[in-house]
Amino acid sequence: MAYSAGGGSDAGKRGKNQAHGHSGRRPSRRRSVRNAPFSGVAVVTGASSGLGREIVRLLPPECPVVLTGRNAVALEAVAVERNETSAATSGGARIGAGVASTAPAVVVAGDLADRDTVERLLAAADRLGGASLLVNAAGSGAFGAIVDTPVEQTLDANRANVLAFTAVTARFAARMRDAGCGVICTIASVAALFPGPLMAGYYAAKAYQFSYAVALDRELAGSGVRSIVVCPGPFRSSFHDRAGLDAATLYSAGAVPTAARIARFTLRAIERRRAIAVPGAILPVVLRFQALVPRRLMARIVHRLQSRRPPSLEA
């Protein structure tokens, strides 16, 4: 069973879907994500830790998964963990250079801003039957003023947040369009909708991802493919330590959800085909409020809040 953005089983439902810009059901591939089990081929970026790893853990055992990221050792550990809990565990055969298969979890390690890595990722998904779910969970950021942050650090973060994201999303979107079904889920952030002094590169990159994913959903209307965006606030992961923030102090300042909780929310958003999904009860209200505030004033507010964040002593 593949993931599908289509729905309905009769002419009336097909007509309703077409009226909303999405075509009806195809016999072999189309079933509503809401009603279908997670059993299609899933590709998860940033799967070595944090939210990506939790999404891999939550996908059911019968769902083949391609895990990708830069940290090969960590990815292999996640794949082994998944295979140990999967009824479909197989041996450790090799599939091509740089791709290790312990079906149903396949690891493709590398920099997705490199064309070769993207090609290996596509090939790995194709060998399992073709991706019907792509989760863009990779991300990187740095805390600090623009003029005080090494340019190389910002550019490296943008390789993951912009270049790799664009390459992977565009290539898999084309494959899914040709197949007539699929879901692309982009983990953006509430940061996408705010100016971000002291994390300007990260906020700008998330704004790019948000805009790109929403535009893609419009372009794919009627194809059977959906592009959805999840915009969480801060949650517990290794991201904050890597960004140069004191995570322990940050988490003690308030109720910060776990990555597992955000992963569960993400999968529900995919099932319900929510175009833009924001977890929690407070964040949606904040987002509505920010739309009414002048951007320069919002930048001042965010700057003040960011200034209160404790930097890491190791940064």
N, C-alpha and C positions, 0 to 999 in steps of 0.2 A: 504493500500500500504506500503510495507516494503522498507527500504533503500536497494539499491543493488549496488554491484560493477560490475555487469555484464552489457552488453549492446548489442545492435543490435537486429534486428528482422528477419533476414534471414540468409541463410547458409553462404553467403559471409562475413557478419559481424561477424558471429560466428567464422569463420575461421581466420579472422583478430585478434579477441580477443585471440584465442588459440595461435596464432603465437606470441603474446606478453605475453604469460604466464598466461592468465586468460580465463576461460572457457566461453562457450556461455550461452544463456538465458534458464532458466527453466520457464515453463508456469506460475506457480503460484506465484513465488517470484521474478523473474528477470526482472528488468527494469533499465535503466541507471539512476544514480543519477542526471545526467545533465538534464534529461527530466521528472523526476518524482517529484511530490510534496513532501514536507517534511511531511509525514503522518505515518511513521513507529514509533515504540517505540524507544525513545531516552533515554539514561542514561547519565547524566552529573555529573561528580565529581567536587567538589569545587564550587557547585552551589549557595552557600549562599552569595557570593559577587564577585566583580570584573568581570573577563572575563566569568566565569561559569554562573553567574547570567545574564549577557547580552546575552549569547547564549540561555539560557532558554527563555528570553523575545522575542528573534527574531524567535524562532521556531513557526510555525503557530499553531493556536488554535486547529486544528484537530489532531495534533501530541501528543500522550500520552508521558509524560516525567516522568522519575524517577530522583529526585534530591537527591544528597547525599553529605555529609560532616559532620564535627564534630559539627557545631553550629546548634542545632535543632531549636532554636527560629528564627534565621535568615532564615533557610531553609523554615520553615512554612510561614514566611512572603512572601517569593518569590513565594511559591506555591499558597497562597491566592491571590496575585497580578495576577498571571497567570490565575487562575481559574475565576477571576472576568472579565477577558477579553476573556474568552473562551466560545464558544457556547455550549460546551460539559460539562458544570459545573454540578457536582452532589453533593450529601450530603457529610457530613464528617464522613462516616463510617470508622471503624477501620479494618485494614487488618493485623492481626497477631501482635505479640508483637513488639513494637517499630516502627511500620510502620503505618503512617497516610495516608489515601486516601481521596483526594478531587478531583476525576478524572476530567480531565486527568493528573493532577499533583500529584505524589505520593512522599512522603518524607521518606527517609531511613537515619536516623541520626546515626552516630557512627564512630569509627576509622576503616578505611578500611584495616589497617594492622592486624586487628583481624579477624580471620576466620569466626566467627559468623556474623559479619557485612556484609562480602562479601556474605555469604549464604543468608542473608535476602535481600540483594540487588538483587541477582540472582532470588530469589523467587518472589520479587515484579515485576521485569521485565517479568518473565514468566507468571504471572497472567494477565498481560496486552497483552500477545501474543508473548513475546520474543523480546529481544532487537535486533534492526537492525542498531542502531547507538550508539556508545560509544564515548563520548568526555572526555578525560582525561585533566581536567582543574585545578585540585587541585595542589597546590604548596606552598612551604614554604622555607624561606631562612633567613640568618643572615649576617649582615655586620660586618666585623672585622677580624683581623689576626687570624690565626688558633690557635696559642698559647694563645691568649687573649680571645677566645670564649669558654665558658663552653662546655665541651664535651657533656653534656646532651642536650644542645640546638641543637647541630649539629645532634645528634642521633635522637632527636624528629623530626627535619626537614626531616631526611632521612626515617622516618616511612611513611611520606606522599609521598616524592619524589621518593623513591625506593621500599620499601616494599609494601605499599598500591598500588602503580602504577603497580607493577609486578603482584600482586595477582589478581587485578581487570582485567587487560588486558589479562592475560593468561586464566582466567576462561571464560570471555566473548568471547574471540577468539575461544575457543573450541566450545562454543554453536553456534556461527555464522558459523563456519566451518560445523558443523553438519546440520545446516539449509540451507547451500548453498549460503548464501548472508550476507552482512553486511559491515559496515565501522567502523573502529576504528581510531579516530582522536586524536593524542597526541599533546598537546600544550607544546612543548619544549621551546626553546629560542635560540637566536643567541649565548647566553652564552655556548650552547652545543658544539660549535666549537672553543672555546678559552680556554686557561688556565685562571683561575680567582683569582689572588691574592686579598685578602681582602673579597672575597665571594667564597672561594675555594670549600666549601661543596656544595653550590648551583650550581656552574658551573659544578662540577663533576657529580652531580646528573642529571643535564640536558643532559650532554654528555651520561650518561647511558640511559636515556629515548630515546634519539635520536637513538643511536645504536640499542637498543632493538626493537624500532618500525620499523626501516628500515629492520632489520633482519626478523622480523615477517612478513612483507609484502612479502619478498622473500619466506619464508616458506609456506605462504598461497597461493602462485601463483597457479592458476588453480582451486581454491576452491570456487571462487565467492566472497571472502572476501578481502577487501583492508585495509591496515594499512598505514595511511598518517601522516605526521609530519608537524606542523606549527611552524615556528621559528620567533616569533616577537622580536623586540627590546623592550626597556622600553616603557610602556604605563601607563596611569593614572589608579591607583587602590590602594587599601589599602595595597598591598604587600610591598611597600617601607616603609611605617610607621611601619609595623610589622617587617621588616628586620632591623630596626634601622636607617633609613635614613630620612633626613629632606625632605619630599616629596614636600612641597610648594616651597622650594628653588630649588630643583631639576627640577621641572616642569617649573619654571620661566626662567631656563637657555636655553631653546630651545623649539621647537615645539614637544611636546610629545603627541602622539595620545591618544584618549580615549579608554576605554575598549570596548565601543559599536562599534567603528570603527574596532578594531581588531576582534570582534565577527562577523561582516559582512564579513570581509576578510576570516575568518575561514569557514563560511558556503559556501562561493563561492569556496573555495579550495576543500571542500567536494563534491560539485556539479560537479566540473570539474575533480575530481579524481586526483588531483596533489599529487604526491608521497611526495615531499618536497616543502613546500610553505613558502616563505619569503616575508613579506609585505614591501611596499615602493619601491622607486627607488634606494636609496643609499645603503641600507643594502646588497642586492645581490652583488653589486660591492665590498663592504667591505669584504664579505665572500670569494670572488674570490681572493682578495688581500692577505688575511691572509694565504691562502694555500701556498703562495710563500715565506712567512716569517718564518725563523727558530723559533721553539717553545720558546726557551729561550728569544729571542728578543721580541717575541709577549707577553710573560709573563711580561717582563719589561714594555712594552707599556701599557698593561692593568693595571698593578700595578700603573703606573703614573696616568692614567685616573681615576682609582678607588680612588686614594688618594685625588683627587679633589672633590669627592662627599661629600656633607655636611652631617655629622652624625646627628641624631636626638638628641636634648637636653634631651629627655626623655629616651634615650636608655642606 
